[in-house]
Amino acid sequence: MTKRSSFGIGLISSFALLLARSSSAQYSATYLPSNVPAKTEQGQTGTNQCGTSLDQNSMCQNAYINSVTDFCVFAPPNPGADSVIGNTERIEVAWCLKNGTGARLIPDGTIKGAHFIQTPDFVQVTGVGDLTKINIPAGDEGGELDPHGADGNGNPIGGLVFSSAFGQLQQMHEWTNFVSADQFCFRACKPGPMAATFCQHIYDVMGCFWNMPGNYDPGFEECKADSGEPMGVYGTSTFFQGQPVTPAAHPAPSSSSCVPQSTIGNGFLISGTSIVQSSPTPSATSPVSSTSSSMAASMSSSTNPLITPSASSRTSSGPASASVTSTSTSPSSQNSQGSSGASQGASASHTSGGSSPQTSSPSAAFRSALPKGWEVVAFSSGVAILSCLIGGSFVM
């Protein structure tokens, strides 16, 4: 009985591996971001024609995994307690570190640790962070996203992955991405006969540590590494989820040539769907002069120097090279976001970069230097007395 069971398991394992290795020849299409249609699967809620503009309401479903400073993860499009991965896996959108993909940006500070490895067979990034900032509810243990899903359309439906890690930018047909409220891992396999083997998608309840053993500590680095053993494959046998005994995860493959990074990010301050540059260029304001003529000009340009500018008159500057389209919301409207995540109450769209600058009220520093009412009276009286003494004339 034991021998026949082992033999049967061996046949199943071999059959599964043959299916995995042959699936790379069954792809119906290969795309690049430049030629992909708007939707690549039936029932897709997002888009694969993402452009390059920056929009925190983007429904882009193209992810990239190129380096420790340039990768994406899939996560819910809308905030809320119901946006756990188990509920939203079919409609996830791409959240990326780098601007220019047309996807939503991962807010700076979200990722606390990211460790990227490139092996002969795949690229992988593992790490930790506060992924509630990309709409994953606190406490959600997460789940797996992959290009197959129950019906072959993928989770999310129509989700595509691209990488330039192995040369020119290409579509990675086999990939697997686990995300939770505080952890993530993403592996994309080099196109070829071993892609499906190293990017298995049948271990969706096993989590990151078991599927993608690696470094999950805080900090940032990029390394070369061996491919190691495929998940679930132990010699000539393959473990299947649900079997009585679960084997231990493979050890993390050995790595070398590691290059640490002090930080990763995109340089934007993001709050809800509002985007501004993280280090805005200081606005050019004329220095306040102590001469009477500049004082007179300052007073004549403001009927009441104690009035502060309204919030609507303030400008937000973005990087000159970025095309930014985002929705600015008040704190109250951010706290009352509906399930759509797009209607933000009394929100206003703004574009920075190529647009004409708005006229803004004086800066806080400038306003604080303007004379108060009693100072104006004292100054005017002093000037009048001085004018009489020296026989000159002075007009305020």
C-alpha positions in Angstrom: 0.0 0.0 0.0 2.8 2.4 0.9 4.7 1.7 -2.3 1.6 2.2 -4.5 0.8 5.5 -2.7 4.3 6.7 -3.2 4.2 5.7 -6.8 0.9 7.5 -7.3 2.1 10.6 -5.7 5.2 10.5 -7.9 3.1 10.3 -11.0 0.9 13.2 -9.9 4.0 15.2 -9.1 5.6 14.5 -12.5 2.3 15.3 -14.2 2.0 18.6 -12.4 5.6 19.6 -13.2 5.0 18.7 -16.9 1.9 20.9 -17.0 3.8 23.8 -15.3 6.7 23.6 -17.7 4.6 23.3 -20.8 2.3 26.2 -19.8 4.9 28.8 -21.0 4.1 27.8 -24.6 0.3 28.3 -24.1 0.3 32.1 -23.6 -2.3 33.7 -26.0 -0.4 37.0 -26.3 2.7 38.8 -25.3 2.5 42.6 -24.7 4.5 45.6 -23.9 3.1 48.7 -22.2 3.3 50.4 -25.6 1.1 48.0 -27.5 -1.2 46.4 -24.9 -4.9 46.8 -25.4 -7.0 48.6 -22.8 -8.3 45.3 -21.4 -6.6 41.9 -21.7 -9.2 39.7 -20.0 -13.0 39.4 -19.9 -14.4 40.9 -16.7 -11.5 43.2 -16.1 -12.3 46.3 -14.0 -9.1 48.2 -14.6 -7.0 48.9 -17.6 -3.7 48.0 -19.1 -3.3 51.2 -21.1 -2.0 53.2 -18.2 -0.1 56.0 -19.8 2.5 57.8 -17.7 0.6 60.4 -15.8 0.4 60.4 -12.0 -3.1 59.7 -10.6 -3.8 58.2 -7.1 -7.2 57.1 -8.5 -5.6 55.2 -11.4 -7.1 51.8 -12.3 -3.9 50.7 -13.9 -3.2 47.0 -13.6 0.3 46.9 -14.9 3.0 46.1 -12.3 6.8 46.3 -12.7 9.6 44.6 -10.8 13.0 45.9 -11.8 15.0 46.7 -8.7 14.7 47.5 -5.0 14.0 51.1 -5.9 11.6 50.3 -8.8 8.9 47.7 -8.1 5.1 47.5 -7.6 2.6 45.4 -5.7 -1.1 44.8 -6.3 -3.4 46.1 -3.7 -7.1 47.2 -3.4 -8.4 50.2 -5.3 -10.6 51.5 -2.5 -10.1 51.9 1.3 -12.4 50.3 3.8 -12.8 47.4 6.1 -14.2 45.3 3.3 -11.2 45.7 1.1 -9.4 42.6 2.5 -7.4 40.8 -0.2 -9.8 37.9 -0.1 -12.6 40.2 -1.2 -10.7 42.3 -3.7 -8.2 39.9 -5.3 -10.1 40.1 -8.7 -10.0 43.9 -8.9 -6.6 44.9 -7.4 -4.7 47.7 -9.0 -0.9 48.4 -9.3 0.8 50.5 -6.6 4.4 51.4 -7.6 7.4 53.1 -6.1 8.5 55.0 -9.2 6.5 57.6 -11.0 5.9 57.3 -14.8 4.1 54.0 -14.9 0.6 55.4 -14.9 -0.1 53.4 -11.7 -0.7 54.8 -8.2 2.3 55.7 -6.1 3.2 53.8 -3.0 3.5 56.7 -0.4 7.0 57.3 0.9 7.4 55.7 4.3 5.0 52.8 3.5 7.8 50.4 2.8 10.0 49.8 5.9 12.0 47.0 4.4 12.6 45.7 0.9 15.1 43.1 -0.3 15.5 42.6 -4.0 17.3 39.6 -5.5 18.0 38.7 -9.1 18.6 35.0 -9.8 19.1 33.1 -13.1 15.4 32.2 -13.1 13.5 35.0 -11.4 13.6 38.4 -9.7 12.0 38.7 -6.2 11.4 41.4 -3.6 10.5 40.7 -0.1 9.7 43.1 2.7 7.6 44.7 5.4 5.8 47.9 5.8 2.6 49.7 6.7 0.5 48.6 3.8 -2.7 50.1 5.2 -1.4 53.1 3.3 -2.3 51.3 0.1 -5.8 50.4 1.2 -5.2 47.0 2.8 -7.2 47.0 6.1 -5.3 46.8 9.3 -5.0 43.2 10.5 -5.6 41.6 7.1 -3.5 38.6 6.7 -3.7 39.0 3.0 -3.5 36.5 0.2 -2.0 35.6 -3.1 -2.3 37.3 -6.5 -1.2 35.6 -9.7 -1.8 35.5 -13.4 -4.1 32.4 -13.3 -6.9 32.6 -10.7 -9.7 30.1 -10.6 -10.8 30.8 -14.2 -7.4 31.5 -15.8 -8.1 35.2 -16.0 -5.8 36.1 -13.1 -6.0 37.7 -9.8 -6.5 40.5 -10.5 -8.3 39.9 -13.7 -6.1 41.3 -16.4 -3.2 42.0 -14.2 0.1 42.1 -16.1 3.7 42.2 -14.9 6.7 43.6 -16.8 10.4 43.7 -16.0 13.7 44.9 -17.6 15.8 43.0 -15.1 16.9 40.4 -17.7 17.6 42.9 -20.5 15.0 44.8 -22.4 11.5 45.4 -20.9 9.4 42.3 -21.4 6.2 40.8 -20.1 6.7 38.2 -17.2 4.0 35.7 -17.8 4.5 33.8 -14.6 4.5 35.7 -11.3 3.2 35.5 -7.8 2.5 38.3 -5.3 1.5 38.0 -1.7 0.4 41.1 0.2 -1.0 41.6 3.7 -1.3 44.6 6.0 2.3 44.5 7.1 4.2 42.2 4.7 4.7 41.6 1.0 6.6 39.4 -1.4 6.7 39.4 -5.2 8.4 37.0 -7.6 8.4 37.3 -11.4 10.0 34.5 -13.4 12.2 34.8 -16.5 10.3 33.6 -19.5 11.4 30.1 -20.3 10.8 26.4 -19.5 11.2 26.8 -15.8 9.1 29.9 -15.3 6.0 28.1 -14.1 8.0 25.9 -11.8 9.7 28.7 -9.9 6.5 30.8 -9.9 4.0 28.2 -8.7 0.5 29.6 -7.9 -1.0 26.6 -6.0 0.2 27.5 -2.5 -2.1 30.4 -1.8 -2.6 29.8 1.9 1.1 29.2 2.7 2.2 32.8 2.7 5.4 34.7 2.0 7.8 32.9 4.2 7.0 29.5 2.8 6.7 30.5 -0.9 9.5 33.0 -1.0 12.0 32.5 1.7 14.2 35.5 2.0 15.0 38.6 4.0 12.0 40.3 5.6 13.9 42.6 7.9 13.7 46.4 7.9 16.2 48.0 5.6 16.8 48.1 1.8 19.2 46.1 -0.3 19.7 44.6 -3.8 21.6 41.3 -4.3 22.5 38.7 -6.8 21.3 35.2 -5.7 21.0 31.6 -6.6 17.6 30.3 -7.7 17.4 27.8 -4.9 14.6 25.2 -4.9 11.2 25.7 -6.4 8.4 26.1 -3.8 6.8 22.8 -3.0 9.3 20.6 -4.9 11.3 18.3 -2.7 13.6 16.1 -4.8 11.4 14.0 -7.0 8.2 14.7 -5.1 5.9 17.7 -5.0 3.9 18.8 -2.0 0.3 19.7 -2.6 -1.6 22.1 -0.4 -3.9 20.3 1.9 -1.9 17.1 2.3 -1.7 15.9 5.9 1.9 16.8 6.5 3.3 20.2 5.4 7.0 20.2 4.8 9.2 23.1 6.0 10.0 25.9 3.6 13.2 25.7 1.6 16.1 27.8 3.0 16.6 31.2 1.4 18.9 30.9 -1.6 22.4 32.1 -1.0 23.1 35.7 -2.1 26.1 37.9 -2.9 27.1 41.3 -4.3 24.5 43.0 -2.1 24.2 46.8 -2.4 22.4 48.5 0.5 20.2 51.5 0.0 19.6 54.1 2.7 16.0 54.7 1.6 13.6 54.1 -1.2 10.7 56.3 -2.4 9.4 58.7 -5.1 9.8 62.1 -3.5 6.1 62.9 -3.2 4.0 63.7 -0.2 0.8 61.8 -0.6 -2.3 62.1 1.6 -5.3 60.2 0.4 -5.5 61.1 -3.3 -3.7 64.4 -2.9 -0.2 64.6 -4.2 2.4 67.3 -3.8 6.2 67.2 -4.1 8.0 66.0 -1.0 10.6 68.8 -1.2 8.9 71.7 -2.9 10.9 74.5 -4.4 10.6 77.5 -2.1 8.4 80.2 -3.6 10.2 83.3 -4.6 9.1 86.1 -2.4 10.7 89.6 -2.4 12.6 90.4 0.7 11.0 92.9 3.0 12.9 96.2 2.8 13.4 98.6 5.7 13.1 101.7 3.4 10.0 103.8 3.6 9.2 103.3 -0.1 9.0 99.5 0.1 7.0 99.8 3.3 4.5 102.0 1.5 4.3 99.5 -1.4 3.7 96.6 1.0 0.9 98.5 2.8 -0.8 99.7 -0.4 -0.8 96.1 -1.8 -2.8 94.7 1.2 -5.8 96.4 2.6 -5.6 94.4 5.8 -2.2 92.8 6.6 -3.7 90.7 9.4 -5.8 88.7 7.0 -4.2 85.3 6.1 -4.7 83.8 2.6 -7.4 81.2 2.2 -6.6 77.6 1.7 -7.8 77.8 -1.9 -5.1 80.4 -2.8 -2.2 78.2 -1.8 -0.3 76.4 -4.5 1.3 72.9 -4.5 4.3 72.4 -6.7 5.3 69.1 -8.2 8.4 68.1 -10.1 8.7 69.8 -13.4 9.1 66.5 -15.3 6.0 64.9 -13.8 2.6 65.0 -15.3 0.4 65.0 -12.2 -3.3 64.5 -12.1 -4.7 64.0 -8.7 -7.7 64.8 -6.5 -7.2 67.1 -3.5 -9.6 66.5 -0.6 -10.2 68.1 2.7 -9.6 65.9 5.8 -13.3 65.6 6.3 -13.9 64.3 2.8 -11.0 61.9 3.1 -12.5 60.4 6.2 -15.8 59.9 4.5 -14.6 58.1 1.3 -17.2 55.9 -0.2 -16.6 52.5 -1.7 -15.8 53.9 -5.1 -12.7 55.7 -3.8 -13.1 58.2 -6.7 -15.7 60.6 -5.4 -14.1 62.6 -2.7 -16.8 65.1 -1.8 -15.9 68.6 -2.6 -12.6 67.7 -4.2 -10.7 69.6 -6.8 -8.4 68.3 -9.6 -5.1 70.0 -10.2 -2.3 69.6 -12.6 1.3 70.6 -11.7 4.3 70.7 -13.8 3.3 72.2 -17.1 0.4 74.3 -15.9 0.6 78.1 -15.4 1.4 79.0 -11.8 -1.5 80.3 -9.7 -1.4 83.6 -7.9 -0.9 83.0 -4.2 -1.2 85.3 -1.2 1.9 86.4 0.7 3.8 83.7 2.5 3.5 83.3 6.3 7.0 84.7 6.7 6.1 87.7 4.6 2.8 88.3 6.4 4.5 88.3 9.8 6.9 91.1 8.6 4.0 93.4 7.5 3.4 96.3 9.9 0.6 96.2 12.3 -2.0 99.1 12.6 -0.3 101.0 15.5 3.1 100.7 13.8 1.6 102.3 10.6 0.4 105.3 12.6 3.6 105.7 14.5 5.7 105.4 11.3 3.5 107.9 9.4 3.7 110.5 12.3 7.5 110.1 12.5 7.8 110.6 8.7 5.7 113.8 8.9 7.7 115.3 11.7 11.0 114.4 10.0 9.8 116.0 6.7 8.9 119.3 8.5 12.3 119.4 10.2 14.3 118.9 7.0 11.9 120.9 4.8 11.4 118.1 2.4 8.2 116.4 1.2 7.2 112.8 1.6 4.0 111.2 0.4 2.6 108.0 2.0 
